[in-house]
Amino acid sequence: MFLIRPAVLLSLLCLSCGANPGTQPSPAPTTPFADELPSPLRDGPWSPSPACKETAASVLARLTTEQKAGQMTQVAMRYLTDKEDLARYAIGSMLAGGTDFPGTDLSAGAWAAWIDEVRKIALRSEPGIPLLFGIDAVHGNAKSTGAVVFPHNIGLGCTGDPDLVRKAARVTALETRGSGVDWAFAPVLAAARDERWGRTYEAFGETPELAALYGTAAVQGLQGASLRSPGSVLASIKHFAGDGATLYGTSHMDNAFLDRGDVRLDMARFRALAVDQYIPAIAAGAGTVMVSYSSYMGTKMHGEKHLLTDVLKGELGFAGFVISDWEGIDDLPGGFASDVETAINAGVDMVMVPDRYREFIAAVVSAVPDRISLERLDDAVRRILQVKCEMGMFDEGYSPKTDPALTAKVGCDGHRQVAREAVAKSLVVLKNAGLLPLTPGARIHVAGSGADDLTIQCGGWTVTWAGEGRRTEGTTVLSALQKRARVTWSLDGSGISRRTDAGVVVVGEMPYAEWHGDRDDLHLDQGDRRAIANMEKSGVPYVVILFSGRPMIVTDEIDMADGFIAAWLPGSEGDGIADVLFGDVAPTGKLSHSWPAAMEQIPINEGDKDDQPLFPLGYGLTW
């Protein structure tokens, strides 16, 4: 299962090199970054091995209805009121939600110790089926404070380097397993079509081609040559289907405009934008698919039987299992028991409850066989058991204990080097009026809210759900520049000496996640504009570095500055930014989104009628 040809495996071990020597911006490509996908992806969808089919059938035959319902249950850490319930109900999976932690110690070792304990308890159930444990490892194993945090997908989509994305995903897998976790709720395969959407940064770009190329590479890196490997994790391609293509103003969430909204496209256009990119990722062996919160033509995706069963499992041949999103079934019409029946009958195999696990199990048991057929119940559990088998959970000698060698490598220098390369390659230079690269040893004044703040630099899904508050470990832009130049610093860009050679202003969005990031105004805030204005008044030539989860309205700021770099949400390795600023690495990043000149242009995507972006898809300078 999940085999990758040797050439691809070799690419995981080798650093990409070389840069575009040109100095002019690249035109928007017709099919951006249309690298040929690895040949195994043309072989059709993955199917479980005969041995695992046989094993799953054997285990399934001895389960009670209640135990089957337990295997279909995923409970969140903070809602597990009694750990013995894992054995009592034969619970199939746990997750650490955005605000779930093992205690005050968030090191990889502390995570592994907590998870190892609950895995041992789960094995004490009567059927003795091992427990899956998942987290949102969407840009590294970012819930562990010592782990490497990679650029969010919007930045990786600018690298033009699927091999690098595979390597980043491989490091993520190693560090996730080192923390005791064996399931990553990643990658997002959405084509993000509206910059106001708060999850834009979780997608690789605005086109389904970008989602297919980099999403498939991420699946290969996460799952590796075999899920039986101690350094591999189960991937979850998400969110099927339509997130990123919802219509503005159709969300039912407070203060949200797009997240959990409705997609109103004809089926052919919907398939092209939101479904087709799943085909190569399924062929690569993605073991799970997570359902979208969004709706299609008014029907919530968690209840969309045609798309989940007929299309995904039938037409596309997906043979893994389908997992709901957090409380995703609760958005369905009707009461909780009705929601359970609708979702399972639509094709959801495992439900992220996350708190009402006893009620969920009771609802399933009471609905079988009259409202949920035994055939549908067994299909769901069989799929779960087959994936667990492919992960080696039914192998002789299986141990629930985390490999301490993997734990010891979390946050190691080699892993940080991969992230540093990813940062450098994700940067997109939008303007350079001769200022860059900077001279090592120069007198540089640094300013701006993001210059010395890892929470802004990393963005959402970093330690906490929205990324605010608790900090991870890493290198800020300020500390990276201090290694190479004579640096002075002020938050607002004031107090600049006349002897200063250049300025660096680091600005951007405060961290957010999901619908909390839906915004109808994408201008910089007053504090960031003040820092830029003060730098402008000083007369010192300066470059602006923008940390953001999407293109923003910075037309005036670009006009004023001598240089402007879209750095997205680069993660923990600020040294990668310094590598480009000082010319050690030539910038090669190309926009994965069309860049609007004004709010009135949003949403803006390549091929739109009267499309006149400030910068087109695929734009990026080098030197």
C-alpha positions, 0 to 999 in steps of 0.5 A: 500500500501507498508505494512510491517509486524509487526516484520519488523516494530519492527526491526526499533525500536530496535538496533541490537547487538552481534558480531562475537567472532572469530579472523580469517577472514571469508571465502568468502561465496557462497551467501554472506549475504543471509538472508531470505527476509521478507515474504511479498516479496514473494506475487508478485508485488504491485498493487494500491488499488481499491480506488486509481485506481478509484480516478486516473481514475476520475482525469485523465478524466478531464485533457486536453492533455496539463495538462497530459503532465504537470503531466509528467514533472519534472523541476529542481529548478534552471530552474524554471524561473517563479514559476507560471508556476507550476500552469500554466502548471499543473507541476507534479514534481520538484527536487533539483539537485546537485547544487540547493539550496533554498538560502544561508541558507540550514537548514531543515527549509529553505528547507521546507519553499521554498518547501511549497511555490511552493507546494501552487502555484502548487495547484492553477492549474486548476486541483489542483493536488499536486506537488511531490518534489524529491532529491538524498537522497542517504545517508541521507538527505544530502542536508540539512546542519544539517541533518545526513549523513549515510555511502554510500551504499558500506559501508552499504553493509558490515554491514550484517544487513538489519534491520540496513539498514531499520533503516537508510532509516527510519531516512533518510525518516524522515529527508527528510520529515522534509525538505519538500521533499517527494521523495528520488531518492534511493536506487541504485540496481546496482551490481557494477562490475568494481572498476573504475566506479565512482558510485561504492559507490552508490551500496551495493556491487558487487553481485545482491544478495547484491543489492536485500537484502539491496535495498529492506530493504532501500525501506521498510525503506523509504516508511514505513508502508504507504506512507500516513504517514507524516514520509514516502517518495516515493522511487525510485529504480535505475538505471534500468537497467545495470549501474555497468555492463557496458564495460570499454571504451564504455562511450561517456562522456568526461573523463569517462570510464564506466559511461553511457557506454554499457552493452554487455552481453547475455540477460540471464546474463544481467537479472541475474546481472542487472534485477532480484534484482528489483523483491523483491524491486518491491514486497516491493512496490517501487513506482518509478523506475529511468532509467539508463543512460547506454545502452544495446547492443548499445541501450540507456536504455531510449529508450529500450521498451522491457526492460522498458515496456515488462519486467519491467511493463509487466513481473515483474508487476511494477505498479508504474511509471518510471522516467527518469534520469537528461536529460537522454532522451537527449542521444537518437538519434535525436532531442529533440522532437524525444527524447521525443517521443522515451522515452515515447513510450519506457515506461518512464512516467515522464521526468526529463527535467530538464530545457526545461519544456515548450518545453517538454510539447509542444512536448508531446502535438504535438505528441498526438495522431499520434506519442504518442498514447492517450492510452500510454499518459493516462497510464503514467499519470494514473500511476503518479496519482495512486502513488500520491493517495497512498501518500494521496495527494487526501485525504480530508484535504491534506495539502502541509505544512511540519510538523514542528515536523519533521523539529525539529527532523532533525539531532537529537541525536537519528538519529545520534545514528543510523548513528553511529551504521551504521558507526561502523558496516560498517568498515572492518578490513583488517589487525591487527597485535596486535595494535587494539583496542587502549587504551583509554587515550593513546598518539596518533598522527593523520595524513592524509588528511581525519582526519579532513575533513568531505567532504572527510569523507562523499564523493559525494552527500553531500550538493553539487553534488560532495560533495566538497566545502560546509560542513555539520555538524558532527564529524571528526575522529580527533575530535572523537579521541580527546575525548578519547585520548591525541592527537597530529596532523599533516597533513603529519605525521611529528613531532611525539614525541618518547613518542607517543603510536600509530598513526592513519593515515586517507587517501582517495579519494577526493569527486566525483560523477558519471562520474567525479569519473571514474578512471583508477588508484586507487592508493593513491595520493602522499600526502597520501602516504607521510603521511603514509611514515612519520608515518612508519619512526617514528617507532610508530605502526600505523593503516591506515583508508581508506576513499574511494568509492571503493576498492583501490590499497593499497597492499604496504600500508597494508603490512607496517601498523600494522593495516588497516581499510576500512572505505568507506565513513562513513558520518557525525558520526566519533564517530562510527570509534572511537567506533571500534578503542577503542574496545567499538564495535567489528568490524563485517564488511565483504567486499561487494567487492573482493579487488584487489591486483593490477590494472591489476586484475580490474575488479575483482569479486567473481567467476572470472576465476583465481580470486586471490584477495588480500582479497575475498568477505566476508573477515573481521577481528574482535577481 
